Amino acid sequence: MENESREFPEAMMHERDPLLLEREFASLKDVLVHPISEKRFDDWIADIRVRTGTDFSALFSKTVWGSIRWKKSIGRPVAPTLASAFVIEHIHWDTVMDSTPDGRIKYVDLVAPHKEPSKWDGPDDGDYYRVSFMTETPQRPTRIRMNFAAHIGWEWEHPSEILLRSSYRDIIPSERYFLKEDKLSILDPFEVVKKPFSLR
């Protein structure tokens, strides 16, 4: 399936040999055919260090990686890509110093929105569909929030589910809050699940 978007941060691309970057980033696809994990990234970076003497870890220090997964029995979105069925919201908070009219100093938190993270389909396996994503964030309190995209339908596995309307799809958790460290960060997966409707 076609990728929705997979753009690597510009910070990764300067002050390095462009041919080396092109070659090694091409090998990153071999990492991303598997579910994202810290060990796979560490092994990939270590292999580059051994082969080329270049440490790529600093290039990824601002990045956050993650995935959305769901059991295939839940169905799939009716969309050109799996990734297009989700909207990922990314913000961080900056704390700034301000002063009151009487000269007192106060500190104010400001919400700093980011563009939507890069997202792409897969990797799937025998049990799960997946959407992977990546973004950059400074060392600040950060929130990543998941939403279903509007006007995107989802298949139902059994016709009885449509007639009974006994369950609905939800994303758990719907958001993650964290304080970014100066290293590559990998979030635990978000998961699409079915929940029963409560009767009223």
C-alpha positions in Angstrom: 0.0 0.0 0.0 1.2 3.5 -0.8 2.8 5.5 2.0 0.7 8.5 3.3 3.8 10.5 4.2 7.3 9.7 5.3 9.4 12.9 5.6 12.6 12.8 7.6 13.4 16.0 9.6 15.7 18.5 7.9 17.9 18.5 10.9 19.0 15.1 9.9 20.3 16.3 6.5 22.9 18.9 7.2 26.6 18.8 8.1 26.9 15.2 6.8 28.2 13.6 3.7 25.1 13.6 1.4 26.0 10.4 -0.3 26.5 8.7 3.1 23.2 10.0 4.3 21.4 8.8 1.1 22.9 5.3 1.4 22.3 4.8 5.0 18.8 6.3 5.1 18.0 3.9 2.2 18.9 1.1 4.6 16.4 2.4 7.2 13.6 0.8 5.2 14.9 -2.5 6.4 14.3 -1.4 10.0 10.9 -0.1 9.2 9.6 -3.3 7.7 9.3 -4.5 11.3 7.3 -3.0 14.2 9.3 0.0 15.5 11.4 -0.8 18.5 14.3 0.8 20.3 16.5 -2.3 19.8 16.1 -2.3 16.0 17.1 1.4 15.9 20.0 0.8 18.2 21.3 -2.1 16.1 20.9 -0.1 12.9 22.8 2.9 14.3 25.5 0.6 15.8 26.0 -1.1 12.4 26.5 2.3 10.7 29.0 3.3 13.4 31.0 0.1 12.9 31.0 0.3 9.1 31.5 4.0 8.5 32.8 5.4 11.8 29.8 7.8 11.8 27.5 8.2 14.8 23.9 8.8 13.6 22.4 8.9 17.1 22.6 12.7 17.3 20.5 12.9 14.1 17.6 11.2 15.8 17.9 12.8 19.2 14.8 15.0 18.6 12.7 12.4 17.0 9.7 10.5 18.4 8.4 7.3 16.7 5.3 5.3 17.3 2.5 3.3 15.8 -1.2 2.6 15.8 -2.2 -1.1 15.6 -5.4 -3.1 15.6 -6.4 -6.7 15.2 -7.4 -7.6 11.6 -10.7 -8.9 13.0 -11.7 -5.3 13.7 -11.7 -4.5 10.0 -9.9 -1.9 8.0 -10.8 1.6 6.9 -12.3 2.2 3.5 -9.6 4.6 2.3 -6.7 4.8 -0.1 -4.3 4.2 2.8 -4.6 3.0 6.3 -2.7 6.1 7.5 -5.3 8.4 6.0 -7.9 7.0 8.4 -6.2 8.8 11.3 -5.4 12.3 12.3 -2.4 12.7 14.6 -2.1 15.9 16.7 1.2 16.9 18.1 1.8 19.8 20.5 4.4 20.8 23.2 4.3 23.5 25.9 6.8 26.3 26.2 7.1 28.2 29.5 7.9 31.9 29.1 8.5 34.7 31.6 6.0 37.6 31.7 5.5 40.6 33.9 2.3 42.1 35.4 1.5 45.8 35.3 2.8 46.2 38.9 6.1 44.7 37.9 5.7 41.2 39.3 7.3 38.3 37.3 5.2 35.4 36.4 5.6 32.3 34.2 3.1 31.3 31.5 2.7 28.0 29.6 2.1 28.4 25.9 0.8 25.7 23.6 3.1 25.2 20.6 1.4 23.3 17.8 3.3 21.2 15.3 2.4 20.0 11.8 1.0 16.5 11.7 3.7 13.8 12.1 4.8 11.9 9.1 2.7 8.7 8.9 2.7 5.7 6.7 1.1 2.2 6.3 2.5 -0.8 8.1 4.2 -3.0 8.9 1.3 -5.4 9.1 1.6 -9.0 10.2 -0.7 -12.0 10.4 -2.7 -10.6 13.3 -2.4 -6.8 13.1 -2.7 -3.8 10.8 -0.4 -1.0 11.6 0.2 2.7 10.9 3.6 4.1 11.8 4.5 7.7 12.5 7.5 9.9 13.3 7.9 13.5 14.4 10.4 15.9 15.9 9.9 17.7 19.2 12.1 19.8 21.6 13.0 18.8 25.2 9.6 20.1 26.4 6.4 18.6 27.8 4.8 17.0 24.8 1.4 15.5 23.8 0.6 13.2 20.9 -3.1 12.7 20.4 -4.9 10.2 18.1 -8.2 10.8 16.3 -10.1 9.0 13.6 -10.3 11.0 10.4 -13.6 12.4 9.6 -15.6 10.9 6.7 -13.6 7.7 6.5 -15.7 4.5 6.8 -14.6 1.2 8.3 -15.5 -2.3 7.3 -17.5 -4.6 9.6 -16.4 -8.2 9.7 -19.8 -9.7 10.4 -23.2 -8.4 9.0 -24.8 -9.0 12.4 -22.6 -6.2 13.8 -24.2 -3.7 11.5 -27.7 -4.8 12.5 -27.1 -5.0 16.2 -24.8 -2.0 16.5 -23.5 -3.5 19.7 -20.0 -2.1 19.6 -17.9 0.9 18.4 -14.2 1.5 17.7 -12.0 3.5 20.0 -8.3 4.4 20.3 -6.6 3.6 23.5 -5.0 5.5 24.9 -6.3 8.5 22.9 -3.2 10.5 23.8 0.2 10.3 25.5 1.9 12.9 27.5 5.7 12.8 28.0 8.8 14.9 28.7 11.1 14.5 25.7 14.7 13.4 26.4 17.7 14.2 24.3 17.6 10.8 22.5 15.5 8.9 20.0 12.1 8.2 21.7 9.7 5.4 20.9 6.2 5.4 22.3 4.2 2.4 23.3 1.6 1.5 20.6 -1.8 3.2 20.4 -4.4 0.5 19.7 -7.8 0.5 18.0 -10.2 -1.6 19.9 -13.9 -2.5 19.9 -15.9 -1.5 22.9 -19.5 -2.4 23.7 -22.2 0.3 23.8 -23.8 0.8 27.2 -27.6 0.7 27.3 -29.5 3.7 28.6 
